[in-house]
Amino acid sequence: MTIALILVGLVLLLFTGLPIFAGLSLFGAALLFATQGELGSVTEVIFGELNRYLLVAIPLFAFMAHIMIRGRIVDDLYNTAYTLTRHLPGGLGVATIAACTIFAAISGSSVATALTIGAVAIPQMIRFGYEPRVAYGLVAAGGTLGILIPPSGPMVLYGVTTDTSIGGLFMAGVMPGLMIAAIFAVWCMVSTAIGHRHIRREPRATLREAITALRSSLWAISLPVFVLGGMYAGVFTATEAAAAGALLALFVACVIYRAIGFREIWKSAVDASTTSALLFMILSGAAVFGFVLTKMRIPQQIVETVVAANVGVFGFLVAMMVLIFILGMFLESIAIILITTPVIVPVMQHLGINPIWYGVLLVINLELAQITPPVGMNLFTIKAITQAPMAQIIRGAGPYVMLLILGMALVMIWPQIALWLPGTMLNLK
């Protein structure tokens, strides 16, 4: 009962519009003072949370993403994907999903993926005969892959919060991410073949056209292969991979594409620093909140409740996924991770739940939060691009909500979809 009252109070506080870091910090400090009568330990808790080598990966991955976005590689990615898929039913939609998948491995952001790919893809899809709502929903859903396919900001935060291998989490997101992208692509082809036969199709690309298209986007595709391959082979840790990826991104954008100069590099550094500072402030607030919950023995009480209820692993996971789905309708992904994760870690340990498996399920659920009203960020991103009615965008995204739930259910039933690849890694640190 106590934890329910605490979570409800925190959620209501965040609904007032207070920034997440301020809400977590103030609420946690108030609880600490009420229960302990002092605030002296707050500074030590915050320093201990931020004094982690793994956190260096956040600004480096953010810098890499901003460099590649400003490097204008999207047109080449999209044209390559379309050249290879244009003969398929719904080929342009499949190309959009493919471009979102590759760009997700560069940006690590759902909103950035939906915004960048959407600006190119939506006008083209409508010109080829797609209904506007179909184009809106497809791009909104494709954008969600940005936080599942590594590098992923939410995965870094979850890994830091639970002391789980970031490299293992990144590798665990690859197969589910590709599976969900494939589910989206199959849906696009089937729905087009059955109900949208008027959509224009192009002849199959010749071998020469395919090779030319692949050559034009070779450097863009090489970046995620370089970063993920290095981690998989044990050459890089996650932090080292972020640094190496940032250097390669600079080389591609400045030397190969010659699309950015010092001013754009400086802006990318400032944007990455701003984003990272905000995340670190949120982490500080979450550390205080988690410290208070531990002092109040809330996690131990939850473990005792779960043991008494005898819900088992599957029952616990279903209950958590339903809770996170509901929270995702109202709260940002970062807030959901930092509010729920510290509380349930002891329960996961007691039930023997692999934290990497749970992390993938959590992120897929957070993908749902990006396209479920009332505060789905990808829905607002598509509206910002198109100025379309929100109801039309929501209807277009509706089928993909069900497809994401299907993907989450498959990973829950067959954990090896997520765990097989990290299980083969040479180094999980």
N, C-alpha and C positions, 0 to 999 in steps of 0.2 A: 504493500500500500504506500509505503514511504517513497519508494522509487517512482511509483506512478505519479504521486503528487509533485515530486521534484521535476520529472520530465514534462508534465503538463505545465508547471510554472515556468520552466525554461522556454518551452515552445510558445507560450502566451507572451513572454517577454520579447522573443524574437519577432513575433507578429506585429509588435509595435513599430517595427522599422529600425530598431536599434541594430547597428552593425554586429555581425556574428561574434567577432573577437571581443567587443565590448560586452555583449550579452553574456558570453561564457565567463569572462573575467569577473564582471561585477556580481553575477549570480553565484559563481563559485566562491568569491571572496566573502560575500554576505553569508553563505552557508558555513564557511570556515569560521567566521567570527561568531556566528550564532552557536556553533557546536563546540569550538575550541577556545573561544574568547581571545584569540590573537591572530595576527596576520604575518608574523615574523618569518614563517617558512615559505611564503609565496615567492620571494625572489629566488630562493634556492631551487624551488620546483621549476620555475621558468628557465633559469640558467641550465639546469640539468636536462630539460627537454630540448633546448636549442643547441646544446653543446654536443652535437652529433655529426659525425663525418658524412653520413648518408644524406643529410639535408643539403649538402653542396650540389647534389644532382638536380635539385629543383630549379635554381636559377640557370644552370647550364642547359638543361632541356628546354626551358622557356626561351633562352637566348637562341638556341638552335632553331626552334619553331619560328620565332619572329624573323630570323634571317631568311629562312626558306620561304616564308609567306611574302616578305618584301622582295624576294628574288624572282617572283612572278613565274614560278615553275608550273602553275596549275594548268595553263593552257596546253602545255605539252603533255602533261599527264592525262588530261581529259581527251585530247585528240588521239592519243595512243590507245586509250581504253575504247574509244568509239570505233576506231579503225578495226580493232580486233573483234568487236562484238556487233557491228552494225547489221550483219545479216540475220541475227537472231530475232525472234518475235520479242518486242520490247527491248531491242538492242541498245537504244539510247539510254533507257532506264538502267539496264545492266551495266553500261559504261559508267553511268553516274555512281552506281554502287561501287564499281571497281575503283574509280577515282577517289571516292570517299575512303575506301579501304587503304589505299596507298597513302593518301594524304593524312589519314589518322595516324599512320606510323611515322609521320613527320611532325605533326602539330601537337598530338597528345591532348587535344581539346575538342569537345563536341561542338561547341559554339563556333570555334574557328573553322572547323571542317564544314559545318553547315553553311556558314557565311561565305567562305571562299569558294567552295564547289557550287553552292547555290547561285551565286552571282553569274557563274558561267553556264550552269546546266539548265536552270529553270527557263530562261528565255528560249533556249534551243529546244527543249522538250515540248514547250507549248507550240513552237513553230512547226514541229514535226507531227502535231496532231494530238498530243497528250492533253487530257482535261487538266485545267489548272490545279484542281485539288489533288489530282494524282501526282503531279510534278512536285507540289508543295510537300505532300506527305512523304514521298520518296526521298527527297533531300533532307527533310527533318530527321527521318529514320536513319538514313545513311550517315548523317552527322554524328549520331550517337556512338558510332564505332570509334570515335576519337578518344574515348576514355577506356575502352576495352583493349584495343590493339595497342601494344606498347610503342613508345613510352607513354605512360599514363600518370597524370598528376594525382588522381585519386588513389591509384595503387601505391604511389610513393608515400602518401599520407597514411594510408592503411598500414603499409609495411613499417613505417616509423612508429606508429601508435602501438602495433602489436609485436614489434621486434621480429618481423618476418623478412626473409630474404627478398630484397627488391628484384634481384635478377630472377629468382624463382617465380615471383608474381608476374613479372613481364613475360616470361616464357609461358606461364600458365594461361595468359590471355590470348596467345596467338591462335591456338586451335579453336577455342570457342568463338573468337572474333571472326576467323575465316568461315566457321560453320554458320554463324548468324548472317554474315555477308552472303554466303551461298543460299541460305533460306530466303533472304530478301530478293536475290537475283532470280531464283526459281519462281517465287511469287510474281515477280514482275513479268516474267516470260509467260507464265500460265494465265495470269489475269489479262494480259494483252492478247494472247491467242484466243481466249474465250470471249472476252467482252469488248475488246478495243481493236478490232481487225483493221480499222481505217487508219491506224497509225502508220506513218510512212516507214518503209524499210529500204535499205540500200543493198546492193550486191556484195557478196563476200569479198573481202580484201584479197588482193593478189599477194603472193609471197613477197614480192618486191615492196609493196605498200606496207606490209606488216613489218618487214625488217627496217624500213625507213622510219616507221612510227616508233618502233622500239628503240632505235638508235637515238632519236630525238629526246627521249625521256630517260635514257640510260643512267645519267648522273643522278637524276631525281630519285629513280628507283634504287640506286646503289646506296643511298644514305641509310634507309632503314635496314637494308641487308647488312651493311657494314656494322651498324650499332648492335642489332640483335644477334648477328652472327658472331661478333666479338664476345658478347656476353655468353652465348651458348657454348662457344669453344673454350671458355674460361680465360680468354686473353684479357678481357676487361671485367672489372667490377661494374656495378650500375653507375657509380659516380665517375669512374674512368671512362666508361662508354659515353656518358653525357659530355665530358670534355672533348673526347675524340670526335663525337658527332658534331659538336659546335664548330670545331676546327674544319671538318670536312664541309659543313654547311657554308662557312665563310669562303672556302676555296671554290665551291660550286657556284655560289651567288656572285662572287667578285671576279673570279678568273674565267670560269666556263661560260656563265650567262652574261657576265659584265652588266648586271642589272642594278647593282647598288654601289654606293660610294661611302665615304666616311660619315656623311650626315645620316644615312639610313642605318649604318652600323651603330652609330651613337644612339639613335632612336630605339633600335632594337635592344640595346643594352639597358636603356632607361626603362623601357616597357617591361623587360624581364626582371629588372630590379624591383620595380613597383609591384608586379604580380607576386614575386617571391616574398617581399616584405609583408604584404597583406597576408599571405599564407602563414608566415612565421608568427605574425600577431595572433592569428586564429589558433595556431598550435599552442601558443603560450596560454591563451584563455582555456583551451581544452585541457592543458596540463593541470591548471589550477582546479578545474571542474572535476577531472578524474582523481586528483589527489584528495579532494574533499569526499568524493564517493567512497574511496578506499578507507579513509579515516572513519567514515560512518558505517563501515562494514556492509555497504550495499551489495557489492559483488558476491560476498559470502552468503548473504541472505537470498540472493537470486539462485545461487547454486543449490542451497538447501531446498528452495521452493521447487526447482526443476527435479531434484532427486525425489522429493516427496510425490510430485505429480507423475513421475515415471513416464515422461512423454517420449523419451528415446531421441536418437539423433534426427530421424526424419521428421518427427513431430516438432522438434525444436526449430529445425531449419524452415519448415513451412510457416510456423508462427512468426519467425523473424522476417521472412521474406514478405509476408502479408503486412507486418508492421512497417517495414521499410518502404513498401509500395505506398502505403497510406501517407507516411511522412514525406515521401518524395513528391506528393502532390502539393505540398505547402512549403517545404524547406529546401535549401540548396544542398547539393551533394556533399560538400565539405562539412556542413553542419551535421548532416546525418551520420557521416563517418565518425566524427569526433564526439558526438553525443552518445551513440549507441555502442561503439566498439569497446571502449574501456570497461563498460559494464558487463559485456558478455564474454570477454576473454576467459575469465575463470570457468564459465559454463562450458565453453568450447574445450578447454583443457580437461575438464571432468568427463565430458562425453567422448573425448578422443577425436574431435573434429579437426581435420587437417586445416590449419589457418590459410594455406594457399588456396585450397578448394573453396573455403568460405569467402575468401577475398574475391574470387572470380564471380561467385554467385552475387555477392554484394554489388560489384561493379555493374553486372548485367542489370540488376534491379535499379541501380542509379541511372543506367541508360533509359530505362522506362520513365524515370523522373524527368528526363529531358523532353519527353513528348506527351506527357499527361498534364492536362489542365488542373488547376488554374495557373500554375507558375512554371510550366515547362519551358525552359530557356530556349530550346531549339524552335519551339512554336513562335516565340517572340522574335527570334532571329529571322525566320522566314517572313514574318509580317514586316519586319524592318526592311527587308530586301524588296518585297513585292507590294506592300501596302494592301494586301488582300484581306478580306474579312476573316477574323480569327476563327469563326465557326467553320469556314471552308477549309482552313488549314488543319483544324482538329479532325474534321471528317476524313481528310486525306491521310492523316497519320494513324487513324483508328486501326486499320488492318495490321499495321506494324507493331502496335501494342501487343496484339495477340501473338504475333510471330516472335517477339522478344520473350514473352512469357513461355512460349514453346521452347525456345532456345535455353532459357533458364531451367525449365523442367528437365530437358535432356541432360544438362550438366549436373543437375541434382541427382538424377537417376543413375547416370554413368559418370562418376567422378573422374575416370581416366581420360575423359575428353580434355579436362583441364590439367590433370596431374601427369599424364604420360610424358609430355615434352620436358617439363622441368625435372622429371625423374631420370632423364637421360643426360642431363647437363653434367659437365666436368667439374663445375664450380658454382655453388649456389650463393656465394657471398657477394 
